Structures are given as C-alpha cells and as structure tokens.
Amino acid sequence: MKKVLAVLAIFVFAVACGESYNTQEHIDKVFNVHDEVMPKMGEVMALKKQALAKAKEIEQANGDSTQVASFRNLALRLDQANEGMMVWMRQWQANAQPHINEETTVEERKAFLNSEMEKVEKVREDINSSIEAAKSALK
C-alpha cells in the first residue's frame, strides 16, 4: 500500500510539474488582436488621404498654416499606425516559427508570446486612436 501511495504521489507530482502551457491558445490570443484591427488598415489609409487633401485644400486657400500642419501631422500619425502593423507582421514572420513549432522552451515561448501580445496591443491602440483622431478632425 505504501508503494502504491508513493508511486501515486510521484505521478501526481510529475503531472503537476509538467508543461501545461498551451502555445496555440496564446498564439490565437495574439492573432485575435491582429485580426480585430487588420481590416481597419484600408480605413487608415483612406483617412490619411483625406487628411492630406484637407491640408492641401487649406494651404491652397492660403489658410491657417497651423491647421495645415495639424492635418499633415494627423496623416503622419495614420501612416505610422499603418507602418506599425506592417513592422509587427514582418517581425512575427521572421521570429515566430521556432516558437510556433515548440522548438523552444516553455519559458521562451511564454516570453516571446507575451512580448508579441504587448506589441500587437500597441499596434491596436495606435490604429484605433489614429482613426478616432482623424474622424474627429475631418468632421
């Protein structure tokens, strides 16, 4: 009986200490954020065009140079949000494979995917806030 309990205790300990990190679940969480904002990229670029057109319109009417600069800065912000997504996707493509294939340790996968989540959440924030700012300014 003691041997059975000892074996059972070892088994329970081994299972408790085993790798329980679900890599795919965390990859899915990262890509849920990506998939939420990727469809907005066309809107980002359309708003950038509108902001630049508005800046040009004001400039051609010899309008307020502060407004011209404001619309150009808004276009730049939208462009930077777009570029943030492109950079994130290129970096994912270049670095994710060993983690996706679970060729790295659990700790390395956790660190990588946590870092990627932070990056893609920043991309989401930049995209959403630049769209909101553009819509407000272009009313």
Backbone bond lengths (Angstrom), bond angles and torsions (degrees), N, CA, C in turn:
res aa  C-N    CA-C-N  psi(-1)  N-CA   C-N-CA  omega(-1)  CA-C   N-CA-C  phi
1 M - - - 1.455 - - 1.515 110.76 -
2 K 1.331 115.91 -41.65 1.461 119.44 179.24 1.528 110.44 -63.40
3 K 1.345 115.90 -36.76 1.463 119.70 179.65 1.534 110.19 -65.95
4 V 1.317 116.18 -40.57 1.463 120.55 179.44 1.526 109.81 -63.84
5 L 1.322 116.27 -44.32 1.468 119.89 177.92 1.517 111.30 -63.47
6 A 1.329 117.26 -40.11 1.458 121.14 178.95 1.526 110.51 -63.73
7 V 1.322 117.54 -44.63 1.465 121.69 179.13 1.531 109.71 -64.95
8 L 1.319 116.25 -42.44 1.456 120.74 178.40 1.531 110.98 -62.20
9 A 1.316 116.70 -42.44 1.466 121.46 178.88 1.521 110.46 -62.85
10 I 1.323 117.35 -42.20 1.465 121.29 178.62 1.535 109.72 -64.36
11 F 1.319 116.60 -42.90 1.461 121.41 179.20 1.528 111.18 -61.21
12 V 1.330 116.67 -47.33 1.464 121.35 179.39 1.525 110.24 -61.65
13 F 1.309 117.16 -42.50 1.467 121.91 178.88 1.529 110.17 -62.53
14 A 1.327 116.73 -44.74 1.464 120.68 -178.95 1.529 111.06 -63.38
15 V 1.314 117.20 -41.99 1.462 120.80 179.11 1.523 110.49 -66.80
16 A 1.312 116.89 -41.24 1.467 121.27 -178.97 1.519 111.33 -64.96
17 C 1.317 117.12 -32.95 1.463 121.04 -177.62 1.528 112.11 -90.72
18 G 1.302 117.14 -6.01 1.459 120.76 -176.76 1.515 111.98 -68.18
19 E 1.320 115.47 168.43 1.452 121.69 179.51 1.524 109.34 -72.50
20 S 1.298 116.19 115.11 1.459 119.93 178.89 1.531 110.69 -115.38
21 Y 1.314 116.93 12.23 1.455 121.72 -179.68 1.527 109.37 -78.72
22 N 1.311 116.84 122.06 1.446 121.64 179.87 1.530 108.61 -94.35
23 T 1.318 115.93 97.22 1.462 121.77 -176.70 1.527 111.16 -59.03
24 Q 1.312 117.00 -46.93 1.468 120.45 -176.75 1.525 111.63 -61.51
25 E 1.306 116.33 -38.16 1.467 119.96 178.34 1.523 110.68 -60.13
26 H 1.319 116.95 -40.93 1.464 120.48 -179.38 1.527 111.78 -74.84
27 I 1.319 117.11 -34.35 1.467 120.06 173.85 1.524 109.03 -62.52
28 D 1.320 116.50 -43.41 1.467 120.71 178.76 1.523 111.39 -59.98
29 K 1.323 117.62 -39.66 1.469 121.02 179.25 1.523 110.30 -63.19
30 V 1.331 116.75 -42.78 1.466 121.14 178.35 1.531 109.23 -61.27
31 F 1.333 115.86 -46.62 1.460 118.84 -176.71 1.512 113.66 -75.37
32 N 1.308 118.37 -19.45 1.467 119.67 172.00 1.522 110.15 -63.21
33 V 1.344 116.43 -40.15 1.463 120.31 177.43 1.529 109.40 -66.78
34 H 1.323 116.50 -46.96 1.465 120.75 177.88 1.524 110.53 -56.07
35 D 1.327 116.26 -48.74 1.467 121.13 -176.58 1.529 112.59 -66.81
36 E 1.315 116.48 -23.98 1.467 120.73 177.05 1.521 111.32 -68.74
37 V 1.334 117.05 -41.09 1.465 119.67 -173.41 1.527 114.81 -102.17
38 M 1.314 117.98 -18.00 1.467 119.33 -179.36 1.527 112.16 -57.18
39 P 1.322 119.61 -40.31 1.474 119.03 178.71 1.532 113.61 -64.01
40 K 1.302 117.76 -14.10 1.465 121.41 -178.98 1.524 112.83 -85.73
41 M 1.331 117.19 -4.18 1.464 119.60 -174.99 1.534 112.01 -64.24
42 G 1.313 117.36 -35.95 1.462 120.01 176.07 1.518 111.17 -63.04
43 E 1.320 115.88 -40.47 1.468 120.71 178.33 1.525 110.42 -64.58
44 V 1.324 116.72 -39.73 1.473 121.00 178.38 1.522 109.81 -58.54
45 M 1.321 116.46 -47.45 1.460 119.59 -177.26 1.535 111.64 -71.01
46 A 1.322 117.43 -34.15 1.467 120.17 176.87 1.529 110.63 -65.79
47 L 1.315 116.26 -42.07 1.469 120.22 177.83 1.522 111.32 -66.25
48 K 1.319 116.96 -35.42 1.474 120.36 176.30 1.527 109.74 -60.58
49 K 1.333 116.90 -45.80 1.466 121.15 178.56 1.526 110.72 -60.02
50 Q 1.334 115.91 -42.95 1.464 120.18 -179.82 1.525 110.72 -64.32
51 A 1.315 117.02 -40.80 1.473 120.58 -179.90 1.521 110.49 -64.88
52 L 1.326 116.59 -43.07 1.472 119.53 178.33 1.527 111.16 -66.17
53 A 1.325 116.88 -38.56 1.469 120.45 177.74 1.527 110.50 -63.87
54 K 1.315 116.30 -41.38 1.471 120.69 178.99 1.531 110.18 -64.35
55 A 1.326 116.57 -42.06 1.472 120.16 177.73 1.523 110.46 -61.08
56 K 1.324 116.99 -43.32 1.464 121.74 179.83 1.523 110.73 -65.18
57 E 1.323 116.30 -42.20 1.463 121.62 179.13 1.531 110.57 -59.73
58 I 1.310 116.21 -46.76 1.473 120.65 -179.27 1.526 109.98 -65.96
59 E 1.320 115.77 -41.12 1.465 120.63 -179.43 1.525 110.77 -64.13
60 Q 1.332 117.56 -43.92 1.463 121.33 -179.04 1.528 112.08 -67.16
61 A 1.315 116.38 -25.78 1.464 120.34 177.54 1.520 111.01 -88.16
62 N 1.348 115.80 10.80 1.466 121.86 -176.95 1.522 110.95 54.01
63 G 1.317 114.02 42.11 1.460 120.68 -178.63 1.518 111.79 -82.63
64 D 1.286 114.12 -168.82 1.463 123.60 -176.53 1.531 110.63 -63.84
65 S 1.335 116.08 119.39 1.463 120.57 -179.33 1.532 111.66 -65.87
66 T 1.319 116.88 -23.98 1.466 120.41 176.50 1.525 109.94 -67.38
67 Q 1.330 116.72 -39.79 1.461 120.69 177.13 1.527 111.01 -66.77
68 V 1.313 116.36 -40.34 1.464 120.74 178.09 1.526 109.15 -59.21
69 A 1.320 116.02 -48.17 1.465 120.93 179.81 1.526 111.11 -62.83
70 S 1.311 116.05 -38.01 1.457 120.71 -179.99 1.529 111.24 -62.68
71 F 1.326 116.59 -45.32 1.467 119.78 179.40 1.528 111.77 -69.47
72 R 1.310 116.41 -35.30 1.472 118.46 176.13 1.527 110.82 -67.20
73 N 1.309 116.98 -39.06 1.468 119.96 176.88 1.530 111.10 -65.09
74 L 1.312 115.59 -37.01 1.458 119.90 176.83 1.529 110.05 -63.62
75 A 1.326 116.98 -43.18 1.471 121.07 177.34 1.524 110.26 -61.94
76 L 1.312 116.92 -39.62 1.461 121.23 177.95 1.524 110.86 -64.18
77 R 1.306 116.14 -42.53 1.470 120.90 178.64 1.530 110.90 -61.38
78 L 1.321 116.89 -42.97 1.462 121.23 177.24 1.530 110.83 -63.88
79 D 1.323 115.89 -41.62 1.461 120.36 178.37 1.529 110.80 -63.59
80 Q 1.317 116.67 -40.29 1.460 120.62 178.49 1.535 111.33 -66.42
81 A 1.322 117.42 -36.20 1.465 120.74 176.45 1.529 109.73 -64.05
82 N 1.322 116.06 -43.74 1.460 120.87 176.94 1.532 110.36 -60.98
83 E 1.298 116.07 -47.56 1.465 120.19 -179.14 1.524 111.43 -64.10
84 G 1.328 117.51 -34.46 1.457 120.82 176.74 1.522 111.34 -58.37
85 M 1.328 116.94 -42.51 1.471 120.78 177.24 1.524 110.43 -64.86
86 M 1.317 116.81 -44.05 1.465 120.15 -178.27 1.536 111.02 -63.48
87 V 1.314 116.15 -43.06 1.470 120.65 178.61 1.523 110.17 -63.20
88 W 1.335 116.18 -45.31 1.465 118.99 -179.50 1.523 110.23 -59.31
89 M 1.330 117.38 -44.45 1.468 120.30 -178.59 1.528 111.42 -65.19
90 R 1.336 117.54 -40.57 1.475 119.72 178.16 1.520 110.86 -64.22
91 Q 1.323 117.05 -42.58 1.464 120.46 -179.93 1.526 110.92 -66.97
92 W 1.325 117.53 -39.04 1.466 120.41 176.26 1.526 109.14 -58.89
93 Q 1.329 115.59 -49.41 1.466 121.34 -179.15 1.529 111.00 -57.01
94 A 1.310 117.03 -39.85 1.463 121.28 -176.59 1.530 113.58 -76.92
95 N 1.337 117.75 -27.70 1.464 119.75 -169.10 1.522 116.69 -117.27
96 A 1.307 118.96 -13.83 1.463 120.51 -168.58 1.527 115.29 -81.67
97 Q 1.308 117.86 -27.65 1.461 121.08 -169.33 1.532 114.95 -51.05
98 P 1.333 119.96 -48.65 1.472 118.13 -178.95 1.532 112.75 -62.69
99 H 1.313 116.19 -30.73 1.465 120.82 -179.86 1.530 110.36 -76.43
100 I 1.322 116.64 -41.22 1.462 121.29 178.31 1.529 110.16 -62.35
101 N 1.314 115.36 -41.13 1.470 120.95 -178.87 1.525 112.56 -81.08
102 E 1.318 116.42 2.24 1.469 123.10 -179.94 1.522 111.82 55.95
103 E 1.339 114.91 40.45 1.459 121.52 175.68 1.525 110.65 -88.90
104 T 1.304 116.53 -2.06 1.462 122.52 179.85 1.523 108.73 -111.44
105 T 1.322 115.48 168.89 1.456 119.39 179.08 1.529 109.49 -72.44
106 V 1.308 115.11 162.70 1.466 120.22 177.83 1.524 109.79 -57.86
107 E 1.313 116.96 -42.19 1.471 120.79 -179.65 1.526 111.11 -62.62
108 E 1.337 116.87 -40.99 1.463 120.51 178.69 1.527 110.93 -66.19
109 R 1.323 117.26 -40.41 1.467 120.49 177.87 1.519 110.80 -64.82
110 K 1.316 116.10 -44.20 1.468 119.30 178.58 1.521 110.57 -59.03
111 A 1.329 116.03 -48.35 1.463 120.16 -178.61 1.529 110.61 -61.71
112 F 1.321 116.58 -44.84 1.467 120.61 -179.38 1.525 110.88 -62.64
113 L 1.321 116.87 -49.75 1.468 119.98 -176.05 1.527 112.02 -70.32
114 N 1.318 118.00 -33.23 1.468 119.96 174.17 1.531 110.20 -64.43
115 S 1.327 115.83 -42.28 1.462 120.41 178.23 1.533 110.58 -64.01
116 E 1.316 116.82 -42.78 1.461 120.61 178.83 1.521 111.62 -64.65
117 M 1.318 116.82 -36.58 1.466 119.92 177.33 1.528 109.97 -63.47
118 E 1.312 117.26 -43.75 1.470 120.36 177.94 1.521 110.66 -60.74
119 K 1.331 116.38 -43.90 1.462 120.38 -178.74 1.529 111.63 -64.62
120 V 1.332 116.91 -45.79 1.462 119.00 -176.78 1.527 110.81 -72.05
121 E 1.324 118.01 -29.14 1.471 120.09 173.87 1.526 110.66 -67.26
122 K 1.320 117.39 -35.44 1.470 121.83 175.46 1.531 109.41 -65.21
123 V 1.322 116.37 -43.07 1.463 120.80 176.74 1.532 109.60 -58.65
124 R 1.330 116.24 -45.97 1.473 120.50 179.44 1.529 110.49 -59.49
125 E 1.304 117.09 -46.58 1.464 121.43 -179.57 1.526 110.66 -61.62
126 D 1.330 117.42 -44.29 1.466 121.07 -179.98 1.526 111.20 -63.14
127 I 1.312 116.43 -43.00 1.469 120.23 -179.77 1.526 110.49 -65.82
128 N 1.315 116.13 -51.42 1.472 119.24 -177.24 1.524 112.49 -63.72
129 S 1.320 117.41 -41.82 1.467 119.24 -178.37 1.527 111.65 -71.14
130 S 1.333 117.38 -34.64 1.475 118.46 178.65 1.533 110.34 -70.58
131 I 1.319 117.36 -37.60 1.470 120.13 176.26 1.521 110.08 -63.11
132 E 1.313 116.24 -46.01 1.461 120.15 179.91 1.532 111.68 -60.57
133 A 1.329 116.41 -44.06 1.463 120.74 179.04 1.522 111.07 -63.67
134 A 1.326 116.46 -41.44 1.466 119.95 -178.91 1.525 111.12 -66.42
135 K 1.318 116.52 -45.23 1.461 119.61 179.73 1.528 110.66 -60.56
136 S 1.312 116.30 -39.82 1.455 120.82 179.58 1.529 110.93 -65.89
137 A 1.315 117.15 -44.15 1.461 121.20 -177.19 1.532 112.48 -72.48
138 L 1.310 116.79 -29.85 1.459 120.46 -175.32 1.526 114.26 -92.51
139 K 1.313 117.58 6.29 1.473 121.45 -179.68 1.506 110.98 -55.36
